[in-house]
Amino acid sequence: MSDQLFIVDFSRCTGCGACLIACKDRADVPDDIDLLRIESTECGVFPIPQVTHRPVHCFHCVHAPCVAVCPVDALSHAEQGFVYLDTEACVGCGRCAEVCPFDAIAVLPDGTAVKCDGCADEVARGMEPTCVRACPLRALGYVSSEAPLPGGRIVDTEERKADATPRVLYLRRECSIGSAN
């Protein structure tokens, strides 16, 4: 299992959609299917309202519930730690999509499942995943679990969905007491 994980820095993401477009282009999925989406949340109060953008895709969970429920073993953990979907073996039951804590598995019109593959072929060649490379503000990363956090950032533990042990760290700015998040 790889020690690499995805990072999503809430304080850098502007919701521009570059990651989404790059992913869609690479995956060559129908227009109405997204393997990566951006969730936006409004919070704060006047005079300091805030909008947080959160790119979401398959985070290749260590204890992936999709792998456990697949009746034909079409989902498995690949050597690099990615959750691999064998589309030829998929029977289209949709159980994987139902249990995914990130809603990161889509069902195509033909009934088969499709999901982020982590750009495993690119990672194997020493590249970062497409979404990471496309991010103009470096809000996304794919780093060693031992890598230090960027300066002024802390892990946002409320976003973890720990049961599945996703290979992702959500980061936010470290704020002193009395300041806005």
Steps between C-alpha positions, in 0.01 A plus 500: 500500500632839404564760767385774263183695568300784352491839669228759452583846634171680563675834538643484147208357301292763322264254333634589154429152362835444328538164679149395398555588134840327488356187662203491263731543202734222615223256591302562182164449673161625379420867565257418781750284692759656732770294670604812689265768627539818700275548802458857618387595851408846620573586861603790721300807583503857383740671467716191446305252288694206365463251221695176519556287192576132534610290203370147549590184311593146591757522776591132468406406854709250692180330621298572187139396552457473122757220488325311779154508339589414142348155434734423209828647633509763226644741759832431669803672646775539243870486579535880527214515750240619254155341499486341156178435308505223242230628266495169310405313819243757618143369479338838567328418829577849637580386853839672488339835417250460783764446772769746390532763777609760243237427232800452273375209292267566207289256305514538124190474279598141415484415873873457564684695766770757438728679747822690539796270439743735677678544168691186598672481161631855536602449865691186395696720259592741781234761422239646733132420431335715232281694745805596706697616196204703374445698821630854439505590870661177627196424717534133409797281569611140491772458759664256737308448822825599674524837319474805726185705475528828312572795729205637692278199425336244727302186423124552493396185685126561454529401133674162538222237481731280701316167471626457145845649574519714186847583376436874522581785734279806495696805608388839622675808627618494856326790670578664827224539757261778412577514129283379215562155351 
